[in-house]
Amino acid sequence: MADTLAPASGPPSLLDARGRWRAWWEARREPRESQTLTQRNIYIVPSRAGLAFCATLLLLLVVAINYQLSLGFALTFLLAGSAAASMQMTHGSLRGLTLHLKPLVPAFDGDAAILEVVVTNPGPARLGVGFGLDLGQRPIPLAYAEIAAEGQTSVHLSWLGPARGLHALPVVRAESRYPFGLFRAWTIWRPAGQQWIYPRPESPPPPWPQTDAARGDDSLATRTGSGTEFEGVRAYRRGDTLRQVVWKKAARTGEMISRETAGAVQRQMWLHWNQAQGLDTEARLSRLAAWVVAADAAGHAWGLSLPGTELAPANGAAHRHAALQALARW
């Protein structure tokens, strides 16, 4: 079975001193639902351009002292003051922001999982703020955003989970070099939460499995036909006729509801592990995932039977996610 909890990247090797230091540093930071950026969690250092600028200032200062140039002193201290002011602005472009995640959406293996980070800004507009995911790669691709004054901005970050299963979320990094690029201010945040990666459905979708109901076992299928005796209502499904739709309720609430008659039927299906014989484990999971997606789209009531796990026949989004999670966890 796959691990129920796996990191976004593998552990660093013994010779990777930088990776081991990063892993130690990240382990000291507890996962949080949200994080407000303050002086305690924002770090700032000169950038490469800033170091070159400092070297230029030092050269100007030496020349001004050597030749006793009053304008040289004025220019040097003017540029130094501008650099000090830019350092304050760079730090201030992150200070006060609050980061939190919207509810996570599961992804299939091989597809990018999307993290939607909501940035709340209680102060003036912030320019040139970059966001990225720290997956142990260098450099980190950043998505830049302008944060509106006293508002919220959503930033979408994507990443690939290493395999099916339940995975810890990667570290989120926010960075700014505004306004002159002389300093780099950044923060890191470990979001609390776990990302589901489902087995990738087989493509093209395989034929439907031959169920017991197809062999004539009436215990696995409810009535089917075109009866007219009214029994109740249900959610609209593709294939329902216009005469089945309760138009008064649709006009009043905007929700499509269909009449259920005595002859109406919902077929129940069972998806068994043994129905995908002749395949390896991952191929079986991929085929069962394809059947789960297809059965849910068709509106059937279906159950899932795995060694040690069984889900009773049902339908709907919650049932689909429960089945795909069982396949991902297996």
N, C-alpha and C positions, 0 to 999 in steps of 0.2 A: 504493500500500500504506500501511497505517497505521504510525505510528511504533512502533518496538519498545519504546521507553521514553518515557513522558510523565509530567509532574508532575500532582499532584492538582488544581492550579489554574494558570491562565495566568500569564505573567510580568507584573509590575506595569508600569503606564504610566510615562512620564517625569514626569508631574505627581503621581504617587502617592508622595510622599516616605516615608510610613509603610510602604507596601508594599515599596519598594526597600530601606529599612533592614532590614525583616524578612527579605527575601530574602538580603541580605548576611550578616545574623546567622546564618540557618539554614545558609548555605553553609559557614560556618566550623565547623559541628558535624558531625563524621563520623558516618555511620550505624553503629550498634552492635547486636549481637545482644541484649544486655541492658544495663541501666544501674542502678547502685547510687547512691542519692541521698546525697550528702555535702555538706559546707559549700561545696565547690567548684562545685556545680551546682544549688544551691537559692538562689533570690533572694527577698527579702522587702522589702516597702514598706508604709507605712501605707495603709489603705483610706480611702474617703471618710468612713466613720464614725469611723475613727481620727483623721483630720485634724480633724473636728469635735470629737472628744474632746480633742485637744491644745489647740484654741482655747478650749474650756471650762476646761481646767486653767489656761491662761494667764490667763484672766479671773478665776478664783478666786484665783490667786496675786496679781494686782494688787489685788483687793479686800482680801485678807488683809493685804497690806503697807500699803495706804492706811489701813485702820481698825485695824491692829495686833490682828488676831483670832487668838488662839492656836489655837482650834479650826479656824479657816479654814486655817491652815498645816497642821495635822494632817490635815484632810480632803484638802487638795491633794496632800500627799506620799503619803498612803495610796493615793489613786487613781493617782498616778504610778507608785508601786511595783507596783500591780496591773497596770497597762498594761505595764510592763517584764517582769513575770512572764508575761503573756499572750503577749508577743512571743517569749519563749523556748519556750513551749508550742506556738505556731503553727509555728515553725521545726522543733521536735522532732516534730511530727506527720508530717512527710515524711522526716526524716533517718533513714537506715538501711534504707529500703525498697528492694527490688530489683524491677525491671520487666523482663519478657520476654514474647515473643509465642508463642502456640501455633501449630502449622503452619497456613498460610493455606489457605482454601477458595476456589477460583475462583468467580466470580459471572458472571451474564449481564448484558449491557448493559441498563441501566435498573433493575436490581435492586441493592439495597444490599449492598455487600461488608462482611463482618463481621470485625473484628479482635478477637481474644480476648486481652486483656492479663492475664497472671498476675502478681499482686503478692505478693511474699514478704516477710513481716514477721518479723524475728528477735527483736523486743522485745515490749513491752506492746501492748495493743490500740490501734488508731488510729481516731479518730472523725472524720467529716465530711471525708473526702478525696474530692475531685472529679476526674474524668478526662474529657478531651475531645480532639477532633482539631482541630488548628489548620490550617484550610483557607483562611486569609486573610480569614475573615469575623469580624465583631465584633458582638455578643458571641459567645463560644464556648459552645454548650450543654454542660453538664457532667452526668455521671452520677456520683452520690455513692455511696460504699460505706463500710462499716465493716470494717476489716481486723482479723481475729481475731489475738489474741496468739500469737506463735510459730507462725504458720500461713500458709496461702495463700488468696487470694481472686481469683476470675476476674471481670473486668470486660469486657463486650461493647460495642464501639464500632462504629458503622456509618457508611459513607460511600459516595457515588456516584462511581464513576470517570467521567472525562470522555468516554470512548469505548472501543471495543474495543481490545485490545492488552495490552501488559505495562506496568504503571505503578509508579512509585515510591510507597512508602507515605507517607501524610501524617504530619506531626509530631504526636506525642502530648504532651499537656500534663496535668500533675498539679498540683492546687491545693488549698490548705487555708486556711481562715479561723478555724479552731478556736482558742480556745473562745469568744471574745467578738466576733469579727469586726472587731477594731480593726486587724489587720494581715493582709496577703495574701502568703502564701508560695507560690511556684510553681517548677516545673522543666519543661524541655522535653526530649524524647527523640526522636531520629530513628531509628526502627527499621530495621535492615538487612533487606532483603527486597523482593520485587516481587509485585504482585498481578495475576493474570490476570483480564481481563474478556473473556468470550466473546461472540460475536455473539448477539443475542437470537433464539431460535427463532421461526419464523413461527407465528402463532396465528390461526385454528385450523390444526392440522398439515395440510400439503398431501398429496395422494394420493401413494402410493409411485411412484417413477420406474419406467418400463418398462425393466428391465434386459435385458442380453443373454441371461441365463438364461431369462427369461420368453419370449424369442423362440425358444427351443429350442436354444441353444448349450450343450451338455452340459459344455463345458470349464469353465464357471463355476458348476456345481452338482455336488455330490457325490451319492451314492446317496440315494434317498428311498424310503420304503416301510415295511413292518411286519415285517421279517425277524426271525427268532428266534435265529439263531446268535450266541452271545455273543462279543464282541470286546474289551470292557474296560469301564471306568467313566468317568464324567464328572460335573461339577457338575450339580446338579438345576436344571432349567429349567421355567418355567411351561408347563403342558400335558402334562408327563410323567405317565404313568399310575401308579397305586399299585403295580402289579406291577413297574415298572421301578426303584422305589426300593430301595436296599440297606438294609433296616431294621436289620440287625445292626450295621452301621457307624454308622447314625444314632443308635441307642440307646447305642452305646459312646462316640462322639465328639460327638454333637449336630450333626453336619454332614450335610446332605442330599446323598446321592450316588445317581446313577441308572446303571443298566446301559446300555451301548452295544451295540447288536446290529448284525449285518452289514447289515441293511436300513435302519438308522437314518441319517439324513441331516442335514447342516447345510448350508443353502443359502448360497451366497456371492453377495454383491451388490457392484456397483460404483456409487459415487456420483460422477458426473462434473460438472464445472463447466458443460459444455454442456447438461446436463439441465435447467438453470434458465434457458433462453434467454428473451429478451424482458423481462428484469428488469434494473434497474440493479445496480451492484456490491453495495451494502449489502443489497438485497432478495435477491440471489442467495446471499450469505453467510447471511442469515437462513433461507432455505429449506433450504440444505445443512445448517445447524445443526439444524433440525427433523428432517431425515431421519437425521442422525447419532444424535440422541437416540432416535428411534423405532426405528432398526435395532438399537441397543444394547439397548433394553428388550425387543425381540422375540427377542434371542439369536442373531441371524443373524451369520455371518461376512461382513464387508463391508470394502471398500476405498474409499479416497478419492483422487480424481484432480483436482488443481488445476493450472493453468498453472505449470510449474516445480516442482511438488511432487506426490509420489505416495506413498500409504501402502498397503502390501500388505494383502490381506484378513486380518482377525483379529477378535477380539471381546474384551470385558472392559473394566474401568474404565480401565486404562492406555492402551488403544487409543482409547477414547472421548476421553480428555483430550488425547492427541496430535493427534487430528483437530480438536478444537475449538481447540486452540492454533494449529494450522496456519491455520484459518479466521480466528482473531483476529489473527494476524500478517500475513495477506495484505493 
